[in-house]
Amino acid sequence: MAVPQPAAAFPGFLGLIGPVRTEKPDGSHWVFSFTVGDQHLNPGGVCHGGMLMSFADHVLGTVVWEAIGYKPCSTITLNCDFATAAKPGDQVEGEATITRITKSLVFVRGQLTVRGHVVLQANGIWKVLGA
């Protein structure tokens, strides 16, 4: 099974909002990150909440996708709680953990951090398509 390459090569929406880093450099642990650039800022000069939520959806969704054997899946629910702002130049890192898997649903939680400080906490449910 092919493991996704760094997102600079990703087409579609992820390529549009990037660049983001999505890889498994050691073959076992995902590394997700992006550096807040001018294209990610809201009018207040900090990273737009929609960018953080999109990145969280990508992080959690990729971990779900791997957990179900790279089968097609789709976000049903994604709840996000914002803790603090990410500023221009900040490297935002993401991580996620599966909390439960049923035949057709996957429950997951995760967080985005900057220098070890939580920026956003998320939890969600993904549907295994065709299950």
N, C-alpha and C positions, 0 to 999 in steps of 0.2 A: 504494500500500500504506500502510495506516495505521500510524503509529509510535505505540507505547504512550504513554499520558498519565501524568502523575505518579501514583504508586501510591496516593495518598490515594483515588483513584477506583477502584482495583483491587478486584474482588470476591474472595471465596474466601480461601484460606490467606494469600496475600500481604497482603490487607487486614487479616487477623486479626493478623499479626505486625508490621505496620507501626506508624506510617507509614514508608514508604521512598520515596526519590526515584529515579525512573527516567525519564530524559528525554534529549532531544538538543537542547539549547538553541541550538546553532549549526548544527544540521542534519547534522552529520557525526560528532561524537564523543558517545558515551554518557556520561552522568553518573549514577552510582549512589551513593547514600548513605543513611544513616539515623543518627539521633542516639540513643545508648543511653539509654533511659528506664527507669523502675522496672519496667515490664512485661517488659523484656528481661533482668533480672538473675537470677542463680542465687543459692542461699543464701549463697554467699561474697561477694555484693555486687558482682560483676563480670558482664559480659555473658555469658549462657549460651552454651556452645559450640554447642548446637543452633540458636540464633538465628544465630550466625555461619555455620554450615554451610548453613542455609536461605537466608541472604542470598547466600552464595557460589554456591549452586545457581541462584538467580535471576540473578545477574550473568553467570555463565558461560553459562547457558541462553539468556539474551536475546541475547548475542553470537552464539551458535550459530544461533539462530532467524533472526537477520538474515542471517547468512552463507549460509544455505540458501534464502533468498528467502521467509522467513516461512511455511515449510511446517511442519506439525506435527512435533514431535520430543520425545524423552523421554530423561531421564538413564539411562544404563546403569551407569556407575561414576563416583563422585565421591570422590576421595582428598583429605583435608585435613590439613595440618600446622599446629598452633597454635604461634605464636611468643611471644606475650605477651597479656596481658588487655586488653580494652577496658573502660573504666570509665564510670560514670554521667556523662552529659553529653558524652562523646566523640562526635565525628562520625566514623563508619566509612565509608570510601569504597572502592569496588570497581572493578576493571578486569580485563579478560580479553583474551586473544589466541588466535586460532585457530592451531593448529600443523599440522593436516592435515585434509583432507576427502577421503573416498572416496564411492562411490555411496550408501552407506547409513550411514556412520559419520562423526562429526566429533570430532576430538581438540582439546582446548582446555586452556589453563592460565590461571590468574589469581591475584590477590592482593587481600586486604583490608588497608587501612592506616588508621592514625590519625596525623594530623599528619606524614605521610611515613614513619612507622615501620610495618613489616609486622606485622600481627596474625595473619594466616592466609595460607598459600599453598595453592593447590588445583590439581588437574589432574583432568580427567575425559574421558569418552567419552559422546557423545550418539548416539542412534539416530534416523535420519530415518525417520519412520513412513510405511509404504507403499512404501518404496524396496527 
